[in-house]
Amino acid sequence: MTVNLKEFNWEQIKQTFWDLFIQITTIPAHITSGEEINLTEKPLWLLITNIAFWLLTAIMMWFILMLLWKTISVFR
């Protein structure tokens, strides 16, 4: 299977990654009781802990999906 790189919508991909970056670097107002917190303007440890949280969440989801996939493949 060959993939033609022209088939990708690079602008949409770039926008998606930018939205993800904004999601990692800001804490929404509904979580912080009314004030949005921009982590790039706060101490560096706060940004690092937020990135670590998202990374750990992604790793846990990957682990759960792999465990589910392996369980399903055993019963086929």
PDB file of N, H, CA, C and O in Angstrom:
ATOM      1  N   MET A   1       0.838  -1.178   0.000  1.00  0.00           N
ATOM      2  CA  MET A   1       0.000   0.000   0.000  1.00  0.00           C
ATOM      3  C   MET A   1       0.882   1.239   0.000  1.00  0.00           C
ATOM      4  O   MET A   1       1.700   1.430   0.899  1.00  0.00           O
ATOM      5  N   THR A   2       0.714   2.058  -0.990  1.00  0.00           N
ATOM      6  H   THR A   2       0.049   1.903  -1.721  1.00  0.00           H
ATOM      7  CA  THR A   2       1.492   3.290  -1.068  1.00  0.00           C
ATOM      8  C   THR A   2       0.609   4.467  -0.692  1.00  0.00           C
ATOM      9  O   THR A   2      -0.587   4.488  -0.980  1.00  0.00           O
ATOM     10  N   VAL A   3       1.217   5.433  -0.050  1.00  0.00           N
ATOM     11  H   VAL A   3       2.189   5.416   0.184  1.00  0.00           H
ATOM     12  CA  VAL A   3       0.489   6.616   0.390  1.00  0.00           C
ATOM     13  C   VAL A   3       1.008   7.813  -0.391  1.00  0.00           C
ATOM     14  O   VAL A   3       2.208   8.088  -0.410  1.00  0.00           O
ATOM     15  N   ASN A   4       0.106   8.506  -1.020  1.00  0.00           N
ATOM     16  H   ASN A   4      -0.869   8.283  -1.005  1.00  0.00           H
ATOM     17  CA  ASN A   4       0.458   9.706  -1.744  1.00  0.00           C
ATOM     18  C   ASN A   4       0.435  10.876  -0.771  1.00  0.00           C
ATOM     19  O   ASN A   4      -0.592  11.156  -0.154  1.00  0.00           O
ATOM     20  N   LEU A   5       1.569  11.561  -0.633  1.00  0.00           N
ATOM     21  H   LEU A   5       2.404  11.334  -1.135  1.00  0.00           H
ATOM     22  CA  LEU A   5       1.663  12.647   0.337  1.00  0.00           C
ATOM     23  C   LEU A   5       0.769  13.822  -0.027  1.00  0.00           C
ATOM     24  O   LEU A   5       0.424  14.627   0.838  1.00  0.00           O
ATOM     25  N   LYS A   6       0.389  13.930  -1.294  1.00  0.00           N
ATOM     26  H   LYS A   6       0.669  13.276  -1.997  1.00  0.00           H
ATOM     27  CA  LYS A   6      -0.486  15.026  -1.706  1.00  0.00           C
ATOM     28  C   LYS A   6      -1.912  14.817  -1.197  1.00  0.00           C
ATOM     29  O   LYS A   6      -2.704  15.759  -1.192  1.00  0.00           O
ATOM     30  N   GLU A   7      -2.250  13.595  -0.768  1.00  0.00           N
ATOM     31  H   GLU A   7      -1.606  12.830  -0.772  1.00  0.00           H
ATOM     32  CA  GLU A   7      -3.590  13.320  -0.270  1.00  0.00           C
ATOM     33  C   GLU A   7      -3.817  13.916   1.123  1.00  0.00           C
ATOM     34  O   GLU A   7      -4.961  14.134   1.521  1.00  0.00           O
ATOM     35  N   PHE A   8      -2.756  14.176   1.851  1.00  0.00           N
ATOM     36  H   PHE A   8      -1.826  13.998   1.527  1.00  0.00           H
ATOM     37  CA  PHE A   8      -2.890  14.730   3.193  1.00  0.00           C
ATOM     38  C   PHE A   8      -3.220  16.221   3.114  1.00  0.00           C
ATOM     39  O   PHE A   8      -2.699  16.944   2.265  1.00  0.00           O
ATOM     40  N   ASN A   9      -4.083  16.657   4.005  1.00  0.00           N
ATOM     41  H   ASN A   9      -4.506  16.069   4.695  1.00  0.00           H
ATOM     42  CA  ASN A   9      -4.386  18.072   4.125  1.00  0.00           C
ATOM     43  C   ASN A   9      -3.436  18.642   5.185  1.00  0.00           C
ATOM     44  O   ASN A   9      -3.729  18.613   6.380  1.00  0.00           O
ATOM     45  N   TRP A  10      -2.302  19.156   4.726  1.00  0.00           N
ATOM     46  H   TRP A  10      -2.063  19.180   3.756  1.00  0.00           H
ATOM     47  CA  TRP A  10      -1.258  19.579   5.643  1.00  0.00           C
ATOM     48  C   TRP A  10      -1.683  20.756   6.512  1.00  0.00           C
ATOM     49  O   TRP A  10      -1.255  20.868   7.661  1.00  0.00           O
ATOM     50  N   GLU A  11      -2.521  21.631   5.971  1.00  0.00           N
ATOM     51  H   GLU A  11      -2.869  21.541   5.038  1.00  0.00           H
ATOM     52  CA  GLU A  11      -3.002  22.757   6.775  1.00  0.00           C
ATOM     53  C   GLU A  11      -3.857  22.264   7.943  1.00  0.00           C
ATOM     54  O   GLU A  11      -3.752  22.782   9.054  1.00  0.00           O
ATOM     55  N   GLN A  12      -4.699  21.264   7.690  1.00  0.00           N
ATOM     56  H   GLN A  12      -4.783  20.843   6.787  1.00  0.00           H
ATOM     57  CA  GLN A  12      -5.532  20.705   8.758  1.00  0.00           C
ATOM     58  C   GLN A  12      -4.669  19.998   9.805  1.00  0.00           C
ATOM     59  O   GLN A  12      -4.923  20.113  11.004  1.00  0.00           O
ATOM     60  N   ILE A  13      -3.657  19.273   9.352  1.00  0.00           N
ATOM     61  H   ILE A  13      -3.450  19.180   8.378  1.00  0.00           H
ATOM     62  CA  ILE A  13      -2.746  18.579  10.278  1.00  0.00           C
ATOM     63  C   ILE A  13      -2.000  19.592  11.143  1.00  0.00           C
ATOM     64  O   ILE A  13      -1.874  19.413  12.355  1.00  0.00           O
ATOM     65  N   LYS A  14      -1.507  20.658  10.510  1.00  0.00           N
ATOM     66  H   LYS A  14      -1.610  20.804   9.526  1.00  0.00           H
ATOM     67  CA  LYS A  14      -0.791  21.701  11.255  1.00  0.00           C
ATOM     68  C   LYS A  14      -1.721  22.362  12.277  1.00  0.00           C
ATOM     69  O   LYS A  14      -1.315  22.614  13.412  1.00  0.00           O
ATOM     70  N   GLN A  15      -2.958  22.640  11.881  1.00  0.00           N
ATOM     71  H   GLN A  15      -3.287  22.435  10.960  1.00  0.00           H
ATOM     72  CA  GLN A  15      -3.923  23.257  12.794  1.00  0.00           C
ATOM     73  C   GLN A  15      -4.242  22.330  13.966  1.00  0.00           C
ATOM     74  O   GLN A  15      -4.389  22.786  15.100  1.00  0.00           O
ATOM     75  N   THR A  16      -4.350  21.022  13.690  1.00  0.00           N
ATOM     76  H   THR A  16      -4.231  20.651  12.769  1.00  0.00           H
ATOM     77  CA  THR A  16      -4.637  20.052  14.745  1.00  0.00           C
ATOM     78  C   THR A  16      -3.508  20.011  15.772  1.00  0.00           C
ATOM     79  O   THR A  16      -3.766  20.004  16.975  1.00  0.00           O
ATOM     80  N   PHE A  17      -2.260  19.983  15.307  1.00  0.00           N
ATOM     81  H   PHE A  17      -2.050  19.988  14.329  1.00  0.00           H
ATOM     82  CA  PHE A  17      -1.135  19.965  16.232  1.00  0.00           C
ATOM     83  C   PHE A  17      -1.028  21.284  16.997  1.00  0.00           C
ATOM     84  O   PHE A  17      -0.658  21.285  18.171  1.00  0.00           O
ATOM     85  N   TRP A  18      -1.348  22.407  16.347  1.00  0.00           N
ATOM     86  H   TRP A  18      -1.649  22.406  15.393  1.00  0.00           H
ATOM     87  CA  TRP A  18      -1.316  23.688  17.035  1.00  0.00           C
ATOM     88  C   TRP A  18      -2.388  23.729  18.123  1.00  0.00           C
ATOM     89  O   TRP A  18      -2.144  24.225  19.224  1.00  0.00           O
ATOM     90  N   ASP A  19      -3.584  23.202  17.809  1.00  0.00           N
ATOM     91  H   ASP A  19      -3.782  22.799  16.915  1.00  0.00           H
ATOM     92  CA  ASP A  19      -4.649  23.140  18.812  1.00  0.00           C
ATOM     93  C   ASP A  19      -4.239  22.271  19.991  1.00  0.00           C
ATOM     94  O   ASP A  19      -4.545  22.593  21.139  1.00  0.00           O
ATOM     95  N   LEU A  20      -3.541  21.162  19.710  1.00  0.00           N
ATOM     96  H   LEU A  20      -3.292  20.900  18.778  1.00  0.00           H
ATOM     97  CA  LEU A  20      -3.055  20.296  20.781  1.00  0.00           C
ATOM     98  C   LEU A  20      -2.032  21.023  21.640  1.00  0.00           C
ATOM     99  O   LEU A  20      -2.046  20.899  22.864  1.00  0.00           O
ATOM    100  N   PHE A  21      -1.138  21.787  21.001  1.00  0.00           N
ATOM    101  H   PHE A  21      -1.127  21.889  20.007  1.00  0.00           H
ATOM    102  CA  PHE A  21      -0.142  22.548  21.748  1.00  0.00           C
ATOM    103  C   PHE A  21      -0.815  23.580  22.649  1.00  0.00           C
ATOM    104  O   PHE A  21      -0.416  23.756  23.800  1.00  0.00           O
ATOM    105  N   ILE A  22      -1.837  24.264  22.128  1.00  0.00           N
ATOM    106  H   ILE A  22      -2.161  24.122  21.192  1.00  0.00           H
ATOM    107  CA  ILE A  22      -2.561  25.246  22.938  1.00  0.00           C
ATOM    108  C   ILE A  22      -3.253  24.547  24.105  1.00  0.00           C
ATOM    109  O   ILE A  22      -3.296  25.077  25.215  1.00  0.00           O
ATOM    110  N   GLN A  23      -3.794  23.353  23.848  1.00  0.00           N
ATOM    111  H   GLN A  23      -3.759  22.922  22.946  1.00  0.00           H
ATOM    112  CA  GLN A  23      -4.465  22.607  24.912  1.00  0.00           C
ATOM    113  C   GLN A  23      -3.471  22.217  26.011  1.00  0.00           C
ATOM    114  O   GLN A  23      -3.830  22.197  27.188  1.00  0.00           O
ATOM    115  N   ILE A  24      -2.240  21.912  25.640  1.00  0.00           N
ATOM    116  H   ILE A  24      -1.948  21.929  24.684  1.00  0.00           H
ATOM    117  CA  ILE A  24      -1.228  21.527  26.628  1.00  0.00           C
ATOM    118  C   ILE A  24      -0.729  22.746  27.404  1.00  0.00           C
ATOM    119  O   ILE A  24      -0.422  22.640  28.592  1.00  0.00           O
ATOM    120  N   THR A  25      -0.645  23.897  26.744  1.00  0.00           N
ATOM    121  H   THR A  25      -0.894  23.984  25.779  1.00  0.00           H
ATOM    122  CA  THR A  25      -0.043  25.061  27.397  1.00  0.00           C
ATOM    123  C   THR A  25      -1.043  25.983  28.080  1.00  0.00           C
ATOM    124  O   THR A  25      -0.637  26.993  28.655  1.00  0.00           O
ATOM    125  N   THR A  26      -2.337  25.673  28.038  1.00  0.00           N
ATOM    126  H   THR A  26      -2.667  24.853  27.571  1.00  0.00           H
ATOM    127  CA  THR A  26      -3.314  26.494  28.751  1.00  0.00           C
ATOM    128  C   THR A  26      -4.252  25.601  29.550  1.00  0.00           C
ATOM    129  O   THR A  26      -4.581  24.487  29.140  1.00  0.00           O
ATOM    130  N   ILE A  27      -4.671  26.110  30.691  1.00  0.00           N
ATOM    131  H   ILE A  27      -4.404  27.014  31.025  1.00  0.00           H
ATOM    132  CA  ILE A  27      -5.677  25.423  31.502  1.00  0.00           C
ATOM    133  C   ILE A  27      -6.967  26.223  31.355  1.00  0.00           C
ATOM    134  O   ILE A  27      -6.996  27.405  31.696  1.00  0.00           O
ATOM    135  N   PRO A  28      -8.041  25.599  30.851  1.00  0.00           N
ATOM    136  CA  PRO A  28      -9.278  26.335  30.573  1.00  0.00           C
ATOM    137  C   PRO A  28      -9.898  26.980  31.824  1.00  0.00           C
ATOM    138  O   PRO A  28      -9.625  26.573  32.953  1.00  0.00           O
ATOM    139  N   ALA A  29     -10.733  27.989  31.587  1.00  0.00           N
ATOM    140  H   ALA A  29     -10.954  28.320  30.670  1.00  0.00           H
ATOM    141  CA  ALA A  29     -11.351  28.736  32.681  1.00  0.00           C
ATOM    142  C   ALA A  29     -12.337  27.892  33.471  1.00  0.00           C
ATOM    143  O   ALA A  29     -12.481  28.096  34.676  1.00  0.00           O
ATOM    144  N   HIS A  30     -13.023  26.946  32.826  1.00  0.00           N
ATOM    145  H   HIS A  30     -12.906  26.780  31.847  1.00  0.00           H
ATOM    146  CA  HIS A  30     -14.022  26.156  33.562  1.00  0.00           C
ATOM    147  C   HIS A  30     -13.376  25.194  34.565  1.00  0.00           C
ATOM    148  O   HIS A  30     -14.052  24.686  35.460  1.00  0.00           O
ATOM    149  N   ILE A  31     -12.083  24.947  34.419  1.00  0.00           N
ATOM    150  H   ILE A  31     -11.534  25.361  33.692  1.00  0.00           H
ATOM    151  CA  ILE A  31     -11.369  24.095  35.381  1.00  0.00           C
ATOM    152  C   ILE A  31     -10.823  24.937  36.532  1.00  0.00           C
ATOM    153  O   ILE A  31     -10.784  24.487  37.677  1.00  0.00           O
ATOM    154  N   THR A  32     -10.408  26.149  36.220  1.00  0.00           N
ATOM    155  H   THR A  32     -10.440  26.514  35.290  1.00  0.00           H
ATOM    156  CA  THR A  32      -9.766  26.992  37.233  1.00  0.00           C
ATOM    157  C   THR A  32     -10.712  27.999  37.873  1.00  0.00           C
ATOM    158  O   THR A  32     -10.251  28.962  38.486  1.00  0.00           O
ATOM    159  N   SER A  33     -11.999  27.807  37.750  1.00  0.00           N
ATOM    160  H   SER A  33     -12.373  27.025  37.252  1.00  0.00           H
ATOM    161  CA  SER A  33     -13.019  28.681  38.363  1.00  0.00           C
ATOM    162  C   SER A  33     -12.984  30.102  37.821  1.00  0.00           C
ATOM    163  O   SER A  33     -12.973  31.066  38.586  1.00  0.00           O
ATOM    164  N   GLY A  34     -12.968  30.227  36.514  1.00  0.00           N
ATOM    165  H   GLY A  34     -12.978  29.444  35.892  1.00  0.00           H
ATOM    166  CA  GLY A  34     -13.176  31.532  35.909  1.00  0.00           C
ATOM    167  C   GLY A  34     -12.001  32.211  35.259  1.00  0.00           C
ATOM    168  O   GLY A  34     -12.201  33.191  34.541  1.00  0.00           O
ATOM    169  N   GLU A  35     -10.788  31.749  35.468  1.00  0.00           N
ATOM    170  H   GLU A  35     -10.626  30.953  36.051  1.00  0.00           H
ATOM    171  CA  GLU A  35      -9.637  32.417  34.867  1.00  0.00           C
ATOM    172  C   GLU A  35      -8.803  31.404  34.091  1.00  0.00           C
ATOM    173  O   GLU A  35      -8.336  30.411  34.647  1.00  0.00           O
ATOM    174  N   GLU A  36      -8.621  31.671  32.785  1.00  0.00           N
ATOM    175  H   GLU A  36      -9.001  32.479  32.333  1.00  0.00           H
ATOM    176  CA  GLU A  36      -7.786  30.788  31.973  1.00  0.00           C
ATOM    177  C   GLU A  36      -6.327  31.030  32.327  1.00  0.00           C
ATOM    178  O   GLU A  36      -5.890  32.177  32.427  1.00  0.00           O
ATOM    179  N   ILE A  37      -5.578  29.961  32.515  1.00  0.00           N
ATOM    180  H   ILE A  37      -5.932  29.030  32.434  1.00  0.00           H
ATOM    181  CA  ILE A  37      -4.167  30.077  32.905  1.00  0.00           C
ATOM    182  C   ILE A  37      -3.297  29.703  31.716  1.00  0.00           C
ATOM    183  O   ILE A  37      -3.382  28.589  31.199  1.00  0.00           O
ATOM    184  N   ASN A  38      -2.461  30.638  31.287  1.00  0.00           N
ATOM    185  H   ASN A  38      -2.391  31.543  31.707  1.00  0.00           H
ATOM    186  CA  ASN A  38      -1.512  30.377  30.214  1.00  0.00           C
ATOM    187  C   ASN A  38      -0.211  29.901  30.853  1.00  0.00           C
ATOM    188  O   ASN A  38       0.490  30.671  31.509  1.00  0.00           O
ATOM    189  N   LEU A  39       0.100  28.621  30.652  1.00  0.00           N
ATOM    190  H   LEU A  39      -0.470  27.996  30.119  1.00  0.00           H
ATOM    191  CA  LEU A  39       1.247  28.033  31.346  1.00  0.00           C
ATOM    192  C   LEU A  39       2.590  28.516  30.810  1.00  0.00           C
ATOM    193  O   LEU A  39       3.613  28.342  31.472  1.00  0.00           O
ATOM    194  N   THR A  40       2.606  29.123  29.614  1.00  0.00           N
ATOM    195  H   THR A  40       1.775  29.265  29.076  1.00  0.00           H
ATOM    196  CA  THR A  40       3.876  29.645  29.098  1.00  0.00           C
ATOM    197  C   THR A  40       4.287  30.916  29.837  1.00  0.00           C
ATOM    198  O   THR A  40       5.443  31.334  29.761  1.00  0.00           O
ATOM    199  N   GLU A  41       3.337  31.535  30.555  1.00  0.00           N
ATOM    200  H   GLU A  41       2.399  31.196  30.617  1.00  0.00           H
ATOM    201  CA  GLU A  41       3.647  32.743  31.329  1.00  0.00           C
ATOM    202  C   GLU A  41       3.845  32.439  32.816  1.00  0.00           C
ATOM    203  O   GLU A  41       4.154  33.337  33.599  1.00  0.00           O
ATOM    204  N   LYS A  42       3.670  31.194  33.197  1.00  0.00           N
ATOM    205  H   LYS A  42       3.419  30.464  32.561  1.00  0.00           H
ATOM    206  CA  LYS A  42       3.814  30.777  34.596  1.00  0.00           C
ATOM    207  C   LYS A  42       5.171  30.094  34.776  1.00  0.00           C
ATOM    208  O   LYS A  42       5.921  29.962  33.809  1.00  0.00           O
ATOM    209  N   PRO A  43       5.498  29.659  35.992  1.00  0.00           N
ATOM    210  CA  PRO A  43       6.768  28.947  36.207  1.00  0.00           C
ATOM    211  C   PRO A  43       6.888  27.697  35.329  1.00  0.00           C
ATOM    212  O   PRO A  43       5.895  27.041  35.013  1.00  0.00           O
ATOM    213  N   LEU A  44       8.112  27.392  34.950  1.00  0.00           N
ATOM    214  H   LEU A  44       8.918  27.924  35.207  1.00  0.00           H
ATOM    215  CA  LEU A  44       8.373  26.285  34.033  1.00  0.00           C
ATOM    216  C   LEU A  44       7.907  24.945  34.583  1.00  0.00           C
ATOM    217  O   LEU A  44       7.474  24.089  33.812  1.00  0.00           O
ATOM    218  N   TRP A  45       7.983  24.740  35.891  1.00  0.00           N
ATOM    219  H   TRP A  45       8.335  25.436  36.517  1.00  0.00           H
ATOM    220  CA  TRP A  45       7.586  23.444  36.466  1.00  0.00           C
ATOM    221  C   TRP A  45       6.114  23.174  36.241  1.00  0.00           C
ATOM    222  O   TRP A  45       5.717  22.015  36.117  1.00  0.00           O
ATOM    223  N   LEU A  46       5.283  24.222  36.183  1.00  0.00           N
ATOM    224  H   LEU A  46       5.606  25.164  36.284  1.00  0.00           H
ATOM    225  CA  LEU A  46       3.854  24.038  35.950  1.00  0.00           C
ATOM    226  C   LEU A  46       3.594  23.525  34.534  1.00  0.00           C
ATOM    227  O   LEU A  46       2.756  22.645  34.335  1.00  0.00           O
ATOM    228  N   LEU A  47       4.306  24.069  33.559  1.00  0.00           N
ATOM    229  H   LEU A  47       4.987  24.784  33.721  1.00  0.00           H
ATOM    230  CA  LEU A  47       4.193  23.599  32.182  1.00  0.00           C
ATOM    231  C   LEU A  47       4.698  22.157  32.054  1.00  0.00           C
ATOM    232  O   LEU A  47       4.083  21.340  31.369  1.00  0.00           O
ATOM    233  N   ILE A  48       5.805  21.853  32.706  1.00  0.00           N
ATOM    234  H   ILE A  48       6.305  22.517  33.262  1.00  0.00           H
ATOM    235  CA  ILE A  48       6.378  20.505  32.638  1.00  0.00           C
ATOM    236  C   ILE A  48       5.434  19.488  33.271  1.00  0.00           C
ATOM    237  O   ILE A  48       5.263  18.392  32.737  1.00  0.00           O
ATOM    238  N   THR A  49       4.823  19.831  34.392  1.00  0.00           N
ATOM    239  H   THR A  49       4.962  20.721  34.826  1.00  0.00           H
ATOM    240  CA  THR A  49       3.902  18.881  35.023  1.00  0.00           C
ATOM    241  C   THR A  49       2.649  18.678  34.181  1.00  0.00           C
ATOM    242  O   THR A  49       2.109  17.572  34.153  1.00  0.00           O
ATOM    243  N   ASN A  50       2.176  19.705  33.500  1.00  0.00           N
ATOM    244  H   ASN A  50       2.615  20.604  33.523  1.00  0.00           H
ATOM    245  CA  ASN A  50       1.013  19.556  32.635  1.00  0.00           C
ATOM    246  C   ASN A  50       1.339  18.672  31.433  1.00  0.00           C
ATOM    247  O   ASN A  50       0.529  17.827  31.054  1.00  0.00           O
ATOM    248  N   ILE A  51       2.515  18.855  30.829  1.00  0.00           N
ATOM    249  H   ILE A  51       3.174  19.541  31.138  1.00  0.00           H
ATOM    250  CA  ILE A  51       2.937  18.003  29.717  1.00  0.00           C
ATOM    251  C   ILE A  51       3.095  16.563  30.189  1.00  0.00           C
ATOM    252  O   ILE A  51       2.712  15.631  29.483  1.00  0.00           O
ATOM    253  N   ALA A  52       3.659  16.379  31.384  1.00  0.00           N
ATOM    254  H   ALA A  52       3.970  17.137  31.958  1.00  0.00           H
ATOM    255  CA  ALA A  52       3.814  15.027  31.935  1.00  0.00           C
ATOM    256  C   ALA A  52       2.458  14.377  32.173  1.00  0.00           C
ATOM    257  O   ALA A  52       2.297  13.179  31.936  1.00  0.00           O
ATOM    258  N   PHE A  53       1.483  15.148  32.637  1.00  0.00           N
ATOM    259  H   PHE A  53       1.614  16.121  32.829  1.00  0.00           H
ATOM    260  CA  PHE A  53       0.138  14.620  32.833  1.00  0.00           C
ATOM    261  C   PHE A  53      -0.451  14.114  31.523  1.00  0.00           C
ATOM    262  O   PHE A  53      -0.984  13.006  31.470  1.00  0.00           O
ATOM    263  N   TRP A  54      -0.358  14.927  30.456  1.00  0.00           N
ATOM    264  H   TRP A  54       0.075  15.827  30.500  1.00  0.00           H
ATOM    265  CA  TRP A  54      -0.911  14.504  29.160  1.00  0.00           C
ATOM    266  C   TRP A  54      -0.155  13.308  28.609  1.00  0.00           C
ATOM    267  O   TRP A  54      -0.758  12.427  27.995  1.00  0.00           O
ATOM    268  N   LEU A  55       1.159  13.263  28.817  1.00  0.00           N
ATOM    269  H   LEU A  55       1.648  13.979  29.316  1.00  0.00           H
ATOM    270  CA  LEU A  55       1.958  12.132  28.341  1.00  0.00           C
ATOM    271  C   LEU A  55       1.568  10.853  29.082  1.00  0.00           C
ATOM    272  O   LEU A  55       1.390   9.806  28.459  1.00  0.00           O
ATOM    273  N   LEU A  56       1.437  10.929  30.387  1.00  0.00           N
ATOM    274  H   LEU A  56       1.582  11.779  30.893  1.00  0.00           H
ATOM    275  CA  LEU A  56       1.019   9.755  31.160  1.00  0.00           C
ATOM    276  C   LEU A  56      -0.390   9.300  30.781  1.00  0.00           C
ATOM    277  O   LEU A  56      -0.663   8.102  30.719  1.00  0.00           O
ATOM    278  N   THR A  57      -1.275  10.251  30.531  1.00  0.00           N
ATOM    279  H   THR A  57      -1.053  11.225  30.582  1.00  0.00           H
ATOM    280  CA  THR A  57      -2.627   9.896  30.096  1.00  0.00           C
ATOM    281  C   THR A  57      -2.584   9.156  28.764  1.00  0.00           C
ATOM    282  O   THR A  57      -3.273   8.151  28.587  1.00  0.00           O
ATOM    283  N   ALA A  58      -1.780   9.648  27.833  1.00  0.00           N
ATOM    284  H   ALA A  58      -1.221  10.464  27.977  1.00  0.00           H
ATOM    285  CA  ALA A  58      -1.663   8.992  26.526  1.00  0.00           C
ATOM    286  C   ALA A  58      -1.061   7.588  26.661  1.00  0.00           C
ATOM    287  O   ALA A  58      -1.510   6.656  25.992  1.00  0.00           O
ATOM    288  N   ILE A  59      -0.052   7.433  27.517  1.00  0.00           N
ATOM    289  H   ILE A  59       0.312   8.190  28.060  1.00  0.00           H
ATOM    290  CA  ILE A  59       0.566   6.117  27.718  1.00  0.00           C
ATOM    291  C   ILE A  59      -0.424   5.147  28.350  1.00  0.00           C
ATOM    292  O   ILE A  59      -0.479   3.980  27.962  1.00  0.00           O
ATOM    293  N   MET A  60      -1.208   5.617  29.321  1.00  0.00           N
ATOM    294  H   MET A  60      -1.164   6.564  29.636  1.00  0.00           H
ATOM    295  CA  MET A  60      -2.203   4.741  29.948  1.00  0.00           C
ATOM    296  C   MET A  60      -3.272   4.310  28.942  1.00  0.00           C
ATOM    297  O   MET A  60      -3.681   3.149  28.929  1.00  0.00           O
ATOM    298  N   MET A  61      -3.720   5.234  28.107  1.00  0.00           N
ATOM    299  H   MET A  61      -3.387   6.177  28.117  1.00  0.00           H
ATOM    300  CA  MET A  61      -4.718   4.891  27.096  1.00  0.00           C
ATOM    301  C   MET A  61      -4.151   3.886  26.094  1.00  0.00           C
ATOM    302  O   MET A  61      -4.839   2.946  25.696  1.00  0.00           O
ATOM    303  N   TRP A  62      -2.899   4.086  25.687  1.00  0.00           N
ATOM    304  H   TRP A  62      -2.340   4.850  26.010  1.00  0.00           H
ATOM    305  CA  TRP A  62      -2.244   3.152  24.762  1.00  0.00           C
ATOM    306  C   TRP A  62      -2.157   1.762  25.401  1.00  0.00           C
ATOM    307  O   TRP A  62      -2.430   0.758  24.744  1.00  0.00           O
ATOM    308  N   PHE A  63      -1.777   1.705  26.675  1.00  0.00           N
ATOM    309  H   PHE A  63      -1.555   2.521  27.208  1.00  0.00           H
ATOM    310  CA  PHE A  63      -1.663   0.423  27.371  1.00  0.00           C
ATOM    311  C   PHE A  63      -3.014  -0.281  27.446  1.00  0.00           C
ATOM    312  O   PHE A  63      -3.103  -1.487  27.213  1.00  0.00           O
ATOM    313  N   ILE A  64      -4.062   0.468  27.771  1.00  0.00           N
ATOM    314  H   ILE A  64      -3.990   1.447  27.961  1.00  0.00           H
ATOM    315  CA  ILE A  64      -5.406  -0.116  27.858  1.00  0.00           C
ATOM    316  C   ILE A  64      -5.850  -0.634  26.499  1.00  0.00           C
ATOM    317  O   ILE A  64      -6.410  -1.726  26.405  1.00  0.00           O
ATOM    318  N   LEU A  65      -5.607   0.136  25.449  1.00  0.00           N
ATOM    319  H   LEU A  65      -5.152   1.023  25.525  1.00  0.00           H
ATOM    320  CA  LEU A  65      -5.985  -0.306  24.101  1.00  0.00           C
ATOM    321  C   LEU A  65      -5.205  -1.547  23.674  1.00  0.00           C
ATOM    322  O   LEU A  65      -5.775  -2.448  23.059  1.00  0.00           O
ATOM    323  N   MET A  66      -3.919  -1.606  23.987  1.00  0.00           N
ATOM    324  H   MET A  66      -3.456  -0.874  24.487  1.00  0.00           H
ATOM    325  CA  MET A  66      -3.120  -2.784  23.624  1.00  0.00           C
ATOM    326  C   MET A  66      -3.604  -4.006  24.408  1.00  0.00           C
ATOM    327  O   MET A  66      -3.684  -5.101  23.850  1.00  0.00           O
ATOM    328  N   LEU A  67      -3.922  -3.837  25.671  1.00  0.00           N
ATOM    329  H   LEU A  67      -3.857  -2.948  26.123  1.00  0.00           H
ATOM    330  CA  LEU A  67      -4.432  -4.933  26.486  1.00  0.00           C
ATOM    331  C   LEU A  67      -5.770  -5.438  25.940  1.00  0.00           C
ATOM    332  O   LEU A  67      -6.003  -6.644  25.863  1.00  0.00           O
ATOM    333  N   LEU A  68      -6.632  -4.516  25.568  1.00  0.00           N
ATOM    334  H   LEU A  68      -6.444  -3.536  25.630  1.00  0.00           H
ATOM    335  CA  LEU A  68      -7.917  -4.885  24.976  1.00  0.00           C
ATOM    336  C   LEU A  68      -7.723  -5.610  23.651  1.00  0.00           C
ATOM    337  O   LEU A  68      -8.390  -6.610  23.386  1.00  0.00           O
ATOM    338  N   TRP A  69      -6.811  -5.112  22.818  1.00  0.00           N
ATOM    339  H   TRP A  69      -6.269  -4.299  23.033  1.00  0.00           H
ATOM    340  CA  TRP A  69      -6.537  -5.731  21.519  1.00  0.00           C
ATOM    341  C   TRP A  69      -5.996  -7.159  21.694  1.00  0.00           C
ATOM    342  O   TRP A  69      -6.414  -8.076  20.987  1.00  0.00           O
ATOM    343  N   LYS A  70      -5.082  -7.337  22.624  1.00  0.00           N
ATOM    344  H   LYS A  70      -4.743  -6.592  23.199  1.00  0.00           H
ATOM    345  CA  LYS A  70      -4.525  -8.667  22.881  1.00  0.00           C
ATOM    346  C   LYS A  70      -5.597  -9.610  23.426  1.00  0.00           C
ATOM    347  O   LYS A  70      -5.635 -10.782  23.052  1.00  0.00           O
ATOM    348  N   THR A  71      -6.467  -9.112  24.303  1.00  0.00           N
ATOM    349  H   THR A  71      -6.436  -8.160  24.607  1.00  0.00           H
ATOM    350  CA  THR A  71      -7.533  -9.938  24.862  1.00  0.00           C
ATOM    351  C   THR A  71      -8.502 -10.374  23.760  1.00  0.00           C
ATOM    352  O   THR A  71      -8.911 -11.534  23.709  1.00  0.00           O
ATOM    353  N   ILE A  72      -8.860  -9.451  22.893  1.00  0.00           N
ATOM    354  H   ILE A  72      -8.528  -8.509  22.935  1.00  0.00           H
ATOM    355  CA  ILE A  72      -9.776  -9.807  21.807  1.00  0.00           C
ATOM    356  C   ILE A  72      -9.140 -10.808  20.851  1.00  0.00           C
ATOM    357  O   ILE A  72      -9.805 -11.731  20.380  1.00  0.00           O
ATOM    358  N   SER A  73      -7.844 -10.625  20.562  1.00  0.00           N
ATOM    359  H   SER A  73      -7.304  -9.875  20.945  1.00  0.00           H
ATOM    360  CA  SER A  73      -7.191 -11.538  19.612  1.00  0.00           C
ATOM    361  C   SER A  73      -7.051 -12.960  20.184  1.00  0.00           C
ATOM    362  O   SER A  73      -6.971 -13.919  19.417  1.00  0.00           O
ATOM    363  N   VAL A  74      -7.021 -13.109  21.509  1.00  0.00           N
ATOM    364  H   VAL A  74      -7.086 -12.330  22.132  1.00  0.00           H
ATOM    365  CA  VAL A  74      -6.955 -14.457  22.098  1.00  0.00           C
ATOM    366  C   VAL A  74      -8.262 -15.202  21.887  1.00  0.00           C
ATOM    367  O   VAL A  74      -8.245 -16.412  21.663  1.00  0.00           O
ATOM    368  N   PHE A  75      -9.379 -14.519  21.951  1.00  0.00           N
ATOM    369  H   PHE A  75      -9.393 -13.536  22.132  1.00  0.00           H
ATOM    370  CA  PHE A  75     -10.670 -15.171  21.850  1.00  0.00           C
ATOM    371  C   PHE A  75     -11.201 -15.327  20.423  1.00  0.00           C
ATOM    372  O   PHE A  75     -12.321 -15.802  20.236  1.00  0.00           O
ATOM    373  N   ARG A  76     -10.426 -14.941  19.429  1.00  0.00           N
ATOM    374  H   ARG A  76      -9.516 -14.555  19.581  1.00  0.00           H
ATOM    375  CA  ARG A  76     -10.867 -15.109  18.045  1.00  0.00           C
ATOM    376  C   ARG A  76     -10.661 -16.496  17.563  1.00  0.00           C
ATOM    377  O   ARG A  76     -10.981 -16.805  16.416  1.00  0.00           O
TER     378      ARG A  76
END
